[in-house]
Amino acid sequence: ATQQHQKPAQQPHLPTSVSTPSLGRSDSLLLLSEGFVAPVRLKNGGEYRLAEILSRREIPVSPSSGGGNADSSLVMYYVHFEDFNKRLDEWVSADRIDFTGVQPPRVRPPGSGGSVSGGGGIAGGNGMANPVSGERRSVLGAAETGTGSMAHNHDDNKVMRMKNIEWIELGRYRIKPWYFSPYPVELTKVACVYLCEFCLKYLKSDTCLRRHLTKCQLRHPPGNEIYRRQNLSFFEIDGRKNKATKLFLDHKTLYYDTDPFLFYVLCETDSVGCHIVGYFSKEKESAEDFNVACILVLPPFQRKGYGKLLIEFSYELSKLEGETGSPEKPLSDLGLISYRAYWSQTLIDALLEIKRSAPNENDPPSVTINDLSERTAIKREDVISTLQHLNLVHYYKGVYVIVLTKEALDAHSRTQGKRRIRIDPKCLQWQGKDWSKRGRW
């Protein structure tokens, strides 16, 4: 039976709060402009955390609503909690802010750019962030990016530090985006942006979406299906022909166009079509052997093992290319957790296989870092860092040895039992291409 399109009973709306009488325009509120830092109470508890003020807005309160006189207003602040991921940024009311702990804008040394927590430009004396000049923006790619051509930090642009889309509707799910996304300005003013789950065309209303679905001929992502096992499929999409979006990715942002990239989209398949679960992208030509540029699992499908499945698939492609690979750095917090878990499980699997194939059980087999790297397609640096993280490498009688402790084996057994879905290489129909001989992609 096909699943029906489900929507919440209530339409999403802007953050609200309880109105505070005579909140109006007090001196303390006027001081809290962009760049200031103050203790803010977390949404789900009484704990206060330091947060940077990114923006402020005042909502007029009518006397009939109990908000005081006609000149009073409800002040909302958009805050970024220090040491927290930006997906937790939110609008908060003044009653969640401890004004006794307000700190002035923090200024970095000249040349470092922005406030300490990555604000837009250097904060001035009034707490307002100065815009980044066009000249400075033009050299950001060379001076402030991470590794890889898709790693670019947009924290210097204050506008891009704030979520600009309230909700999106994709298939049967309505999802709250985590980060800024470069949609047209007119779409940032609607309550919900509607996406066709097959071609990813964005529309401003449910009516427009229904009209589009009567014309859209696609029932799967616009690419070639290269893998299918049970109800899961992977599609390869050429970035030169189809463009990507950025709703749930922040740590690495598209800086150049998508032409030099391939996208591998994971879908759940049913009688209606192929529904997007997540994807990863990779450069057609990578000078540093990166096999993943960006990786994403949509929020409704997280914690189901799809992240590790995407990672495993990327390494299967690397094996077919006869290369070792590594994701572009820096990794996000969730990305690091997923990759560290995959590397740990894969390397312990490889070590156990090597041990089982040893001719003499009493004689420990000899293995090198290069052996593990070639067997798993994981880059040497990632192999070494993972073994060190697991505390499996020890120096004994002049040589380094790998010791599989009982604790490590027990933890490995528990995590393996939770991996319900795996990639079957026999179901992968794909051949690597030499993009260097194809001129412009």
N, C-alpha and C positions, 0 to 999 in steps of 0.2 A: 504494500500500500504506500502511496506517495505521501510525503509529509506536507501538511498544509502550511500556507504562509501565515505566520503568527506575528501579531503586533501587540504592543502593550495597550492597556485600556486607556491610559492617559498619554497625551502628547508630551514630549520632553519640553522643559522650560529652562530659563536662565536660573542660576542659583538665587535662592531667596533667603531671607533671615527675618528674625523678629525685629520689628521696628523699635528703636530706642527713643523715647521722648526727648526732645530738645537736643538731639544729636548734632543737628545743624552744622554750623561752621565754627566750631571751637578752635582755639589756637593749636591745640595738640593735633587735631586732625589735619590742619593746614600744613603742619610740619611733615606729615607722613606722605611725602611724594616719592617718586621713583628713586630707588637706590638705598633708601633707609632700611635698616634691619631692626626687627622687633621680635619678642617672644610671641608666638601664636599658638593657641590651643589646638591640638589635633582633633580631627573630626570625630574619631571613635574613642575618645578618652579625655581625661583631664590633664594630660601631660602637655607641657609647653615646649616648643622647639623654636630655635631661631630661624627666622624666615626673612628673605629679602622682598621688599615691596617692588613689584614690577609695573604695576599700573593701579589707577584709582578711578572710580566712577561714582557719581552721586545720582541716586534715584529719587526724584521728588516724591514726597509723601503728602497725600491730601489729608485735610483735617478729619474727614469722615472715616478714614481708616485708623484713627486713633494715634496718629503719628505726631500730634502737637499742632503748632500753628502752621500757617500756609507757607512759611519760609523754611521749614525744616526739611531735611532730606536724609535718606538712608545711604550711608557711605559704604561702599564695597571695595575691598582691596584684592588684587590678584597677587598671590604670594608664591615664592619658591622656597621650600624648606631646605635649609642647608644640610648637606650630606644625605639627602633623599633624591631619588630619581625624579626627573621632571614630569613623569606621568602622574605624580601625586600633586602637582601644582593645582591650585584652585582659587576661586573667589571666596573670600571670607568677609564676614561682617565685623564691625568695630568691636562688638562685645566679645570677640575671640582674641583680641589683641591686648597684651599687657603694655600699656603706654608708659609705665614707669621704667621699662627696660629698653626703651628705644635707643638705638645707636645710630650715629651719623653714617652717611655713605662711606664705604670702604674703597679707598683709591689704591690701585696698584702702582708700582714704580713706573716712571715714564717709559713708554715704549712697550709695556706689557699688554696694555689695552684692556679697558673695561674694569668693572668692579671685581672683587675677589671671587664672587660666585658666578662670574661670567656675564656681567650686565652689558647693556648696549652702550659702548663708548665709555669714556671716563666721566664719572658722576661729578656734576658741578656743585657749587656751594648750596644751591637751592634743592639739591636732591634730584634734579632732572638730568636724565642721561643725554649727553650730546650725541647726535647721529654720527655714524661712521662715515668718514669722507670717501668719495669715490676713488681717490688715489689709493687709500689704504685698503679698500675693499678689493681692488684689483690685484693686490699682492698677497691676499690671504691664502690663496692656493699654494703658494710657495713657502710661506712662513709658518702657517698655523694649522695645516692639515695633518691628519694622522697618516698612516701608510695606505697606499692604494689610491686609485683615482676617484673613488666614491667617498673617501673619508674627508669630510670637510665640516668644520665646526662653525655653525651659524650663531653662536651665542653672542657675537658682537652686534647682532641686529635685534633690538629690543622687541620689535613687532613679531619676529619669528620665534621668540622665546615663549610666546603665549599661544595657547590652544585657540584656534579660530573657528573650528567647527564643533557645534554642540553635539549633534548626533548624526550617524549615517544609518541607512537601512540597506542591508545587503542580503538578498534572498529572504529567508524567513527570520533573520536576526536584525535587531536594532542595537547598534553598538555605539558606545561613547568613545571617541578617539582619544588618544593619549597625548599627541603632540600637534604642533603646527603643521598644516598641509597647504601647499600652494595652489588652492582652488581660486577661481575668480572671486573678486570682492563681493559681488552680489550674492554668491552662495553662502558667504559667511553671515549673512543677515537672516537666513531662513532657519526655522527650528530644526529641520532635518534635511540632509542631502541624501537623495535616493540614487543608488547605484544599480545598474544592470549587472547581475552576478556572473554573466557570461562574457560580455564585452567590456565591462567596467565603465561604460558611459555614465556620466553623472548628470542628474536632473534635479530640478528644484521642487518637484511635487510628486505626490503619488499618482495624480492624473497623468502627468507627463511620462512617468515610468510605465504605466499601463499602456499608454499609447505607443511607447517605444517597444515594449515587449511584443506587440502585435506585428511589428516590422522586423525585429531582430531575428536573424536566421540562425545565429550561433546557439548551441547548447553545450558548448565546452570552450575553454580558453582558446584564443586565436593562434594556435600553434600545432605542432606535430606531437601526437601521443607516442611516447617512447617507452612507456612502462605501464603494465596493468597486471594487477594481482588481486583477485576477489573484487572488492568494491573501491580499490584505490588505484589512481592513475597519476602519471606524471606527464606534463606537456612541456615541450621545449619551445620557447618563444624568442624570436630574434628581436632585440631591442631596437634595431633600425626600422622595424615595421610596426612595432607596438610600443606605446609609452607606459611608464609605471606611475604609481602614486605613492604618497608618503603620509599615512595617517597614524601608523603605529611604530614607525621607525624614527629614531632621533639621533642616536649616537653617531651614525654614519649617514651623511646626507648627500644626495645626488648633486654633484658640483658641475660635471660636464653633462653632455647629452647622453642618451641611452644607447646610441648607435654601437659603441664598442662592447656591449654587454649581451649575454644570453640569460634568459630567465627560465627557471625550472619550477613549474607550478604544480603543487600537489592538490588533488581533487578527490572528493568522495563522489562516487558515481551511483546514480539510481535511475529509475525509468524516466525521470524528468530531464536529467542531464548531468553534467559534471560540475559540482559545487566547490568553489575555491576554499581550501583549508589554509594554505600558506604557500610560501615560495622562497627560493633563494636565487640570487643572481651571481654571475661570475664573468670576469673579463674574457673576451675572446682571445686576447693575447696578454699574458701577465708576465712581466719581467721578473717578478718576485715569487712566482709559482703559487699565487693565491688561487684557491679553488672555490672560494665564496667571497663575494663582496658584501652583500646584505642578505640577511635571513630573517624570516618573519613567519610566525604562526598567528592567525587571527584570534583575538581573545576568546570567542566561543569554543574554540577547538584546543585551547591550551590545557596542559596537564593530562593529555591523553597519549603521550608518547610520540606526537607528530614532530616535535623539535628534533629528537634524536633520529627519527626516520629521515628527515631532510638532510641532516648531517651525514648519516650513513650513505645516503644516495650520492651526496657530493663526493665522498671518497670512493664509491664504486665507479663514478665517472673518471676519477683520477687514476684508478687501477687500469681502466681500459685505455687511458692515454699513456700508461707506462710512466707516470710521474708521481712524485709525492706532492702533497698540497697542504695548505694552511689557510685559515680564514684571515681576512684583512683585520688589522688592528687599528684602533683599540676595540675590544669587544665590550658590548654593554654588560650590565650586571646579569641580566637573564641569559645573554649569549654565553658569557663565561661559565655560568653554572652548567648549561647544557653541554658545551664543548668539553669541559673538564670531566663531566660524567661519562660522555661518550669515549673520550680518550682513555679514561681509567678502565672502563669495561672492555674495550677493544684490546688494550695492551695486556691485561691480565688473561683474556681469552687466548691471545697469541702465546703468552708464556706457558700457559697450561698445555696448549697444543704441542709446543716444542718439548715440554717435559714428557708428555705421553709418547712422543715419537722417539725419545732417546732409547738406544739399544740396551742400555744398562740402567735400571732404576736406581741403583746405588751410586752411580757416577753422574753428578749433575751435568747437564748439557752445557755446552759453550754457546753463548749468544752475544752478538754485538748490537750496539745502537743502530747501526746501519741495517742489520738483519731485521730488526723490529720495524724500522722505517719502511723498508721495501715490502715487508709482508703486509703491513697495514695501510700503506700509502700516507701515513702521518709523517709530517716533516720532522727531521732530527731534533730541532729545537723544542718542538712540542712533546716529543717522546721523552726527552731529558727532563723538561719541567714537570711533566706528569709523574714520572717515576720519583722525582724528588718530592713532589707534593704528597704522594702516597707513602713516602719514607721507605721505599723498597730498596734503595741503593745504599750499600755499605762498603767500607774499605776494610779488606781482610787479607792479611799476609801479603801486602804489596799489590793487590789487585782489587778492582771494584767487582762486587758480587751483587746479584739481585736476589733478595730474600722475600719469598711469598709467605707472609705471616698468617697465622690462623685468623686474626682479626680481619685482614685484607680479604682472605678467601670467603669468610662468612659474609662480609659486606657485599662482596661481588655476587655471591649466591643469592642474596636478598634482592639486589637490584636486577639481576637477570630474570628472576621470577616475575618481576613487574613489567618486563618488556614483552608486551603481547604482540606487537607488530614488528616485523623485520623486513628488510629488502631481500628479495630472491633474485640473485644475479641472472638466473635463467630467464626471467621475465623482462629483462632489460634489452631492448632492441635499439642500439645506439652505436655510432662509430665516431670517433674524434675527427675533427677537421684541422687541417693546417691553415690557419687564418693568415699566416704571413705570406702565403702565395696567392691570396685572393684580393690583393690591392686594397681598395676601400671596402669595408665590410658590407 
